[in-house]
Amino acid sequence: MNDIVISKFGGSSLATSTQFERVKEIAYNNPNMKVIVPSAPGKRDDKDHKITDLLYMCYQLSSHGLKFDDIFQMIAERFFEIRDKLFIDLDLESILTDIKVNIENNASRDYCASRGEYLNGMLLAKYLGYEFIDACDVILFNETNEIDELNTNRELLKHIKLDEDIKYIIPGFYGSFRSEIRTFSRGGSDITGAIVANALDAKLYENWTDVSGFLVADPKIVDNPREIDLITYKELRELSYMGAKVLHEEAIFPVKKKGIPIHIKNTNKPEDKGTLIVPETWGSSRDNLITGIAGRKDFTVITVEKTLMNSDKSFLRKLVSVFETNDITIEHMPSGIDSISVIVSDEELNGKLSKIKEEIRIYLNPDNIISSSNMALVAVVGRGMIRTKGISARVFSALSDNGVNIRMISQGSSELNIIIGIENSDFETAIKSIYRAFYE
């Protein structure tokens, strides 16, 4: 591992010419920042539109034989504003014309969506005086639309001269498969940065955004929650799964392989400490017993009761297969001796509850099936919980004292988290109560 830093700047960090100037100051102040991965311009205000959304709309209109000139003009004006205010020497007119013609000639959805990052990358490279590398030349997908790590690493090391003082721009979000543009899921520029960091054995992967890292709880629920200075990969996975979104969850995997830390930083407040995401070996001690609290609403619990269920070796397999064949993801499965509960999100269930219950009756012949909806899940996560007595008691006491009825409890064998099922109506109260119990 060397001293180089890979830095990804999100859509809010590159939404305007003023934001470009902030990025320039940050980049020039860090001589180790070898590669910058830019996103497409994000919203400038609440009434604005993300460039990627506008590009998707161009594709949709064009694919139905409809004109998209007005939408495309909105895109062009955003990039012209950045170029002209910063006096960037780039022939955007020709580039935009080529893109528009390609969209009119039935370019793929992925091609259309990727052009925001491509154009922003071109502008940023010219503005900073860095070398531009098109992501389609170095971020390579395979037949199953997954990253071809071996060939991607080879191409990145071929294009980037580690022993020379050259800085690079590689657009995020997209790559290619056999010269055809492929994109990640939304927010995929985070993944691009992680892939580059992995390939180059970077010392650090910085992720610059519009917040100063992760917070212990949702600020929409808890007033001024504390910031998380240090969090492990595993803790982050648990919190991200339960809805705490700052970083694309797939961005963890490439850097985790090499033990490369991720630093979440605020482009508008670069002096803020931010959140450092590290391997488990880095996070052996901390002041607080819990790291974060997160949750989601709108789950349904389907409880299946059958006497001597535990003696039927095929029971669990049959139950799971009902959900699998209906393309429904199971979130949790707490169980007893003669009953088991399956928790699924209402979005996944999508009106299939009656069908699911009927198939369970046919396939498993249970004594009873009970379903209840309007449930929320709250996760209390923290490496400080391991081998520490009294954590569960404090959580449950906090909920009881504030009138929150607990409908389900699940704790993983790693002791890293406790997941609590409650009524949707108690969701905000539960999170506030747990936060106060540990941080006030």
SULQUIZI-V720108 format. One record per residue. PHI is phi in whole degrees, 0 to 359 (NA if undefined). PSI is psi as a letter, one per 30 degrees, with the letter a starting at -180 (999 if undefined). D_FIRST is the distance of its C-alpha to the first C-alpha in Angstrom with 1 decimal. Layout:
phi: {PHI	PHI}
psi: {PSI	PSI}
d_first: {D_FIRST	D_FIRST}
This chain:
phi: {NA	253	268	286	240	255	233	257	246	283	298	290	285	229	278	218	296	298	294	301	296	294	297	299	297	296	294	290	275	233	295	273	285	279	228	248	248	266	269	286	303	267	287	272	202	295	268	275	235	287	302	297	297	294	293	299	293	300	298	298	296	297	293	257	74	256	288	230	303	295	294	295	295	298	296	301	296	298	286	297	300	293	299	288	290	258	55	276	274	214	281	294	304	293	296	294	299	298	296	298	297	298	295	297	265	68	298	292	299	295	301	301	296	282	290	295	293	300	293	296	296	299	295	293	297	295	293	271	77	261	275	268	240	292	301	292	271	230	259	249	263	249	299	266	64	250	291	275	297	299	286	297	298	298	291	297	291	285	276	256	267	290	267	239	275	242	253	230	241	235	301	273	82	221	206	207	227	50	72	260	297	232	241	279	291	304	85	288	297	302	292	305	301	293	295	295	300	298	297	264	52	294	283	205	246	266	236	266	217	253	230	268	99	277	249	300	215	296	293	284	252	253	289	48	294	291	275	264	285	222	214	273	307	295	297	298	301	296	289	296	301	268	110	276	253	233	234	300	298	285	289	289	298	298	279	297	302	257	68	275	288	248	245	275	228	259	301	275	222	297	284	295	294	77	244	259	258	226	297	301	292	277	252	287	222	200	286	260	288	243	267	200	230	214	188	218	261	67	240	239	253	247	258	249	248	203	297	62	305	292	271	268	296	262	300	297	299	295	298	297	296	299	286	297	290	262	58	241	278	271	275	210	219	292	218	236	291	242	207	214	249	248	252	227	284	298	297	291	296	47	79	262	301	299	296	299	297	293	292	296	299	292	276	243	49	284	286	200	230	237	238	218	248	58	251	242	244	239	252	253	239	174	291	290	284	295	59	252	285	92	297	300	300	294	296	291	295	299	291	298	297	251	73	267	274	272	256	201	227	219	232	290	294	285	61	274	209	237	249	240	263	220	290	308	293	264	301	295	299	297	295	298	295	293	300	297	294	246	236	233}
psi: {k	a	g	l	k	k	k	k	k	l	e	f	f	h	f	l	e	e	e	e	e	e	e	e	e	e	e	f	f	j	f	f	j	e	k	k	j	k	l	l	k	a	k	f	a	f	f	l	k	k	e	e	e	e	e	e	e	e	e	e	e	e	f	g	g	l	k	g	e	e	e	e	e	e	e	e	e	e	e	e	e	e	e	e	f	g	h	k	i	k	i	e	e	e	e	e	e	e	e	e	e	e	e	f	h	h	l	l	e	e	e	e	e	f	f	e	e	e	e	e	e	e	e	e	e	e	e	f	g	l	k	k	j	k	f	f	f	f	j	k	l	a	f	g	g	l	k	i	e	e	e	e	e	e	e	e	f	e	f	k	j	f	g	l	i	k	l	l	k	j	k	l	f	l	b	l	j	h	g	k	k	k	l	l	l	k	g	f	f	e	e	e	e	e	e	e	e	e	e	g	h	l	e	k	j	k	j	k	a	g	l	h	a	k	l	e	l	k	f	f	e	k	k	h	l	l	l	j	e	k	k	l	e	e	e	e	e	e	e	e	e	g	f	j	j	e	k	k	f	f	f	e	e	e	f	e	e	g	g	k	l	k	j	k	l	j	e	f	i	f	f	k	e	a	k	k	k	l	l	e	f	f	h	f	l	l	e	k	e	k	e	l	k	l	l	l	l	i	l	k	k	j	k	k	k	k	k	g	e	f	f	j	f	f	e	e	e	e	e	e	f	e	e	e	f	g	h	k	k	k	e	l	i	k	l	a	e	g	l	k	k	k	k	l	k	e	e	e	e	h	g	g	e	e	e	e	e	e	e	e	e	e	e	f	h	l	e	k	k	k	k	k	a	h	k	l	k	k	k	j	k	k	f	f	f	k	g	k	k	f	e	e	e	e	e	e	e	e	e	e	f	g	g	k	k	k	f	k	k	k	k	l	f	f	g	f	l	k	k	k	k	l	k	e	f	g	e	e	e	e	e	e	e	e	e	e	f	f	g	999}
d_first: {0.0	3.8	7.0	8.5	10.7	12.6	16.1	19.0	22.5	25.2	28.8	30.3	27.8	29.0	32.6	34.4	34.4	34.1	30.9	29.5	30.3	28.4	25.3	25.7	25.9	22.7	20.8	22.3	21.6	17.8	16.7	13.0	14.4	13.6	15.3	18.2	19.7	23.3	25.9	29.6	31.8	32.9	36.1	37.4	39.8	41.3	43.7	41.2	39.5	36.0	35.7	34.4	37.6	39.7	38.2	38.8	42.3	42.8	41.8	44.2	47.1	46.6	46.4	49.8	51.3	51.4	50.7	47.5	48.2	48.4	45.1	43.4	44.9	43.4	39.9	40.7	42.0	38.8	36.8	39.6	39.6	35.9	36.4	39.7	39.0	35.9	37.6	34.9	36.1	35.7	38.5	38.0	41.6	41.0	37.7	39.5	42.5	40.6	38.9	42.4	44.0	41.3	41.9	45.7	45.2	43.7	40.0	38.1	37.3	33.6	34.1	36.1	33.8	30.7	32.5	31.9	28.1	28.9	31.3	29.3	26.3	28.8	30.2	27.0	25.7	29.0	29.2	25.9	26.1	23.0	22.8	23.9	22.5	24.8	23.1	25.6	24.1	20.5	20.9	22.9	25.1	27.0	30.6	30.2	28.6	25.2	21.9	21.6	17.9	18.0	19.9	18.2	14.8	16.7	18.5	15.7	14.0	17.6	18.5	15.6	15.3	11.8	13.5	16.5	17.4	18.4	18.0	18.7	20.7	20.5	23.3	22.7	24.9	25.7	24.9	27.3	28.8	30.8	31.1	32.4	30.7	29.4	28.3	26.6	28.8	29.5	26.6	24.4	22.5	20.4	19.5	18.7	16.2	14.4	14.6	13.1	10.1	9.7	10.4	8.1	4.9	5.9	6.0	9.5	12.2	15.5	18.8	21.7	25.1	28.6	28.2	26.4	24.6	26.2	29.6	31.1	33.9	35.2	36.6	39.5	40.6	39.6	40.4	37.4	35.1	32.4	28.8	26.1	23.5	21.2	21.3	19.6	18.9	22.1	24.2	23.3	24.3	27.6	28.4	27.5	29.7	32.5	32.3	30.0	28.4	26.0	23.1	23.7	23.3	21.7	18.8	17.4	17.0	14.3	11.8	13.3	12.4	8.6	9.8	8.8	11.8	14.4	16.6	20.1	21.8	25.3	25.8	29.2	28.2	24.8	25.8	26.0	23.4	22.7	21.3	17.9	17.2	15.1	15.0	18.2	17.0	16.5	20.0	22.2	24.7	26.3	29.6	31.0	31.9	31.2	28.4	30.3	33.5	33.8	36.3	38.2	41.9	44.2	43.8	46.6	47.2	49.1	50.4	51.9	54.3	55.7	57.4	55.7	52.7	50.5	52.6	52.0	48.9	48.7	49.2	45.6	44.7	47.8	47.1	43.5	44.8	47.2	44.4	42.3	45.2	45.8	42.2	41.7	38.5	39.2	37.5	38.7	41.4	42.8	45.6	48.5	50.8	53.0	51.0	47.7	46.6	44.5	42.8	42.1	41.6	44.8	42.9	42.1	45.6	47.1	50.7	50.4	51.4	54.9	53.7	51.1	53.7	56.2	53.8	52.9	56.7	57.3	54.3	54.2	57.8	56.7	59.2	57.9	55.3	54.6	52.5	51.7	49.9	48.8	46.1	42.9	39.8	38.0	34.7	34.0	30.3	28.6	26.7	29.2	31.9	30.8	33.5	35.0	38.7	40.7	38.1	40.2	43.4	42.2	41.2	44.5	46.6	45.2	46.1	49.5	50.4	49.9	51.8	49.0	50.1	47.3	47.8	44.8	42.2	39.1	36.4	33.6	33.1	29.7	31.8	29.2	31.9	35.6	37.1	40.7	43.2	45.7	48.1	46.8	49.2	47.5	43.9	43.7	45.6	43.4	40.2	41.9	43.3	40.1	38.3	41.2	41.2	37.6	37.0	40.5}
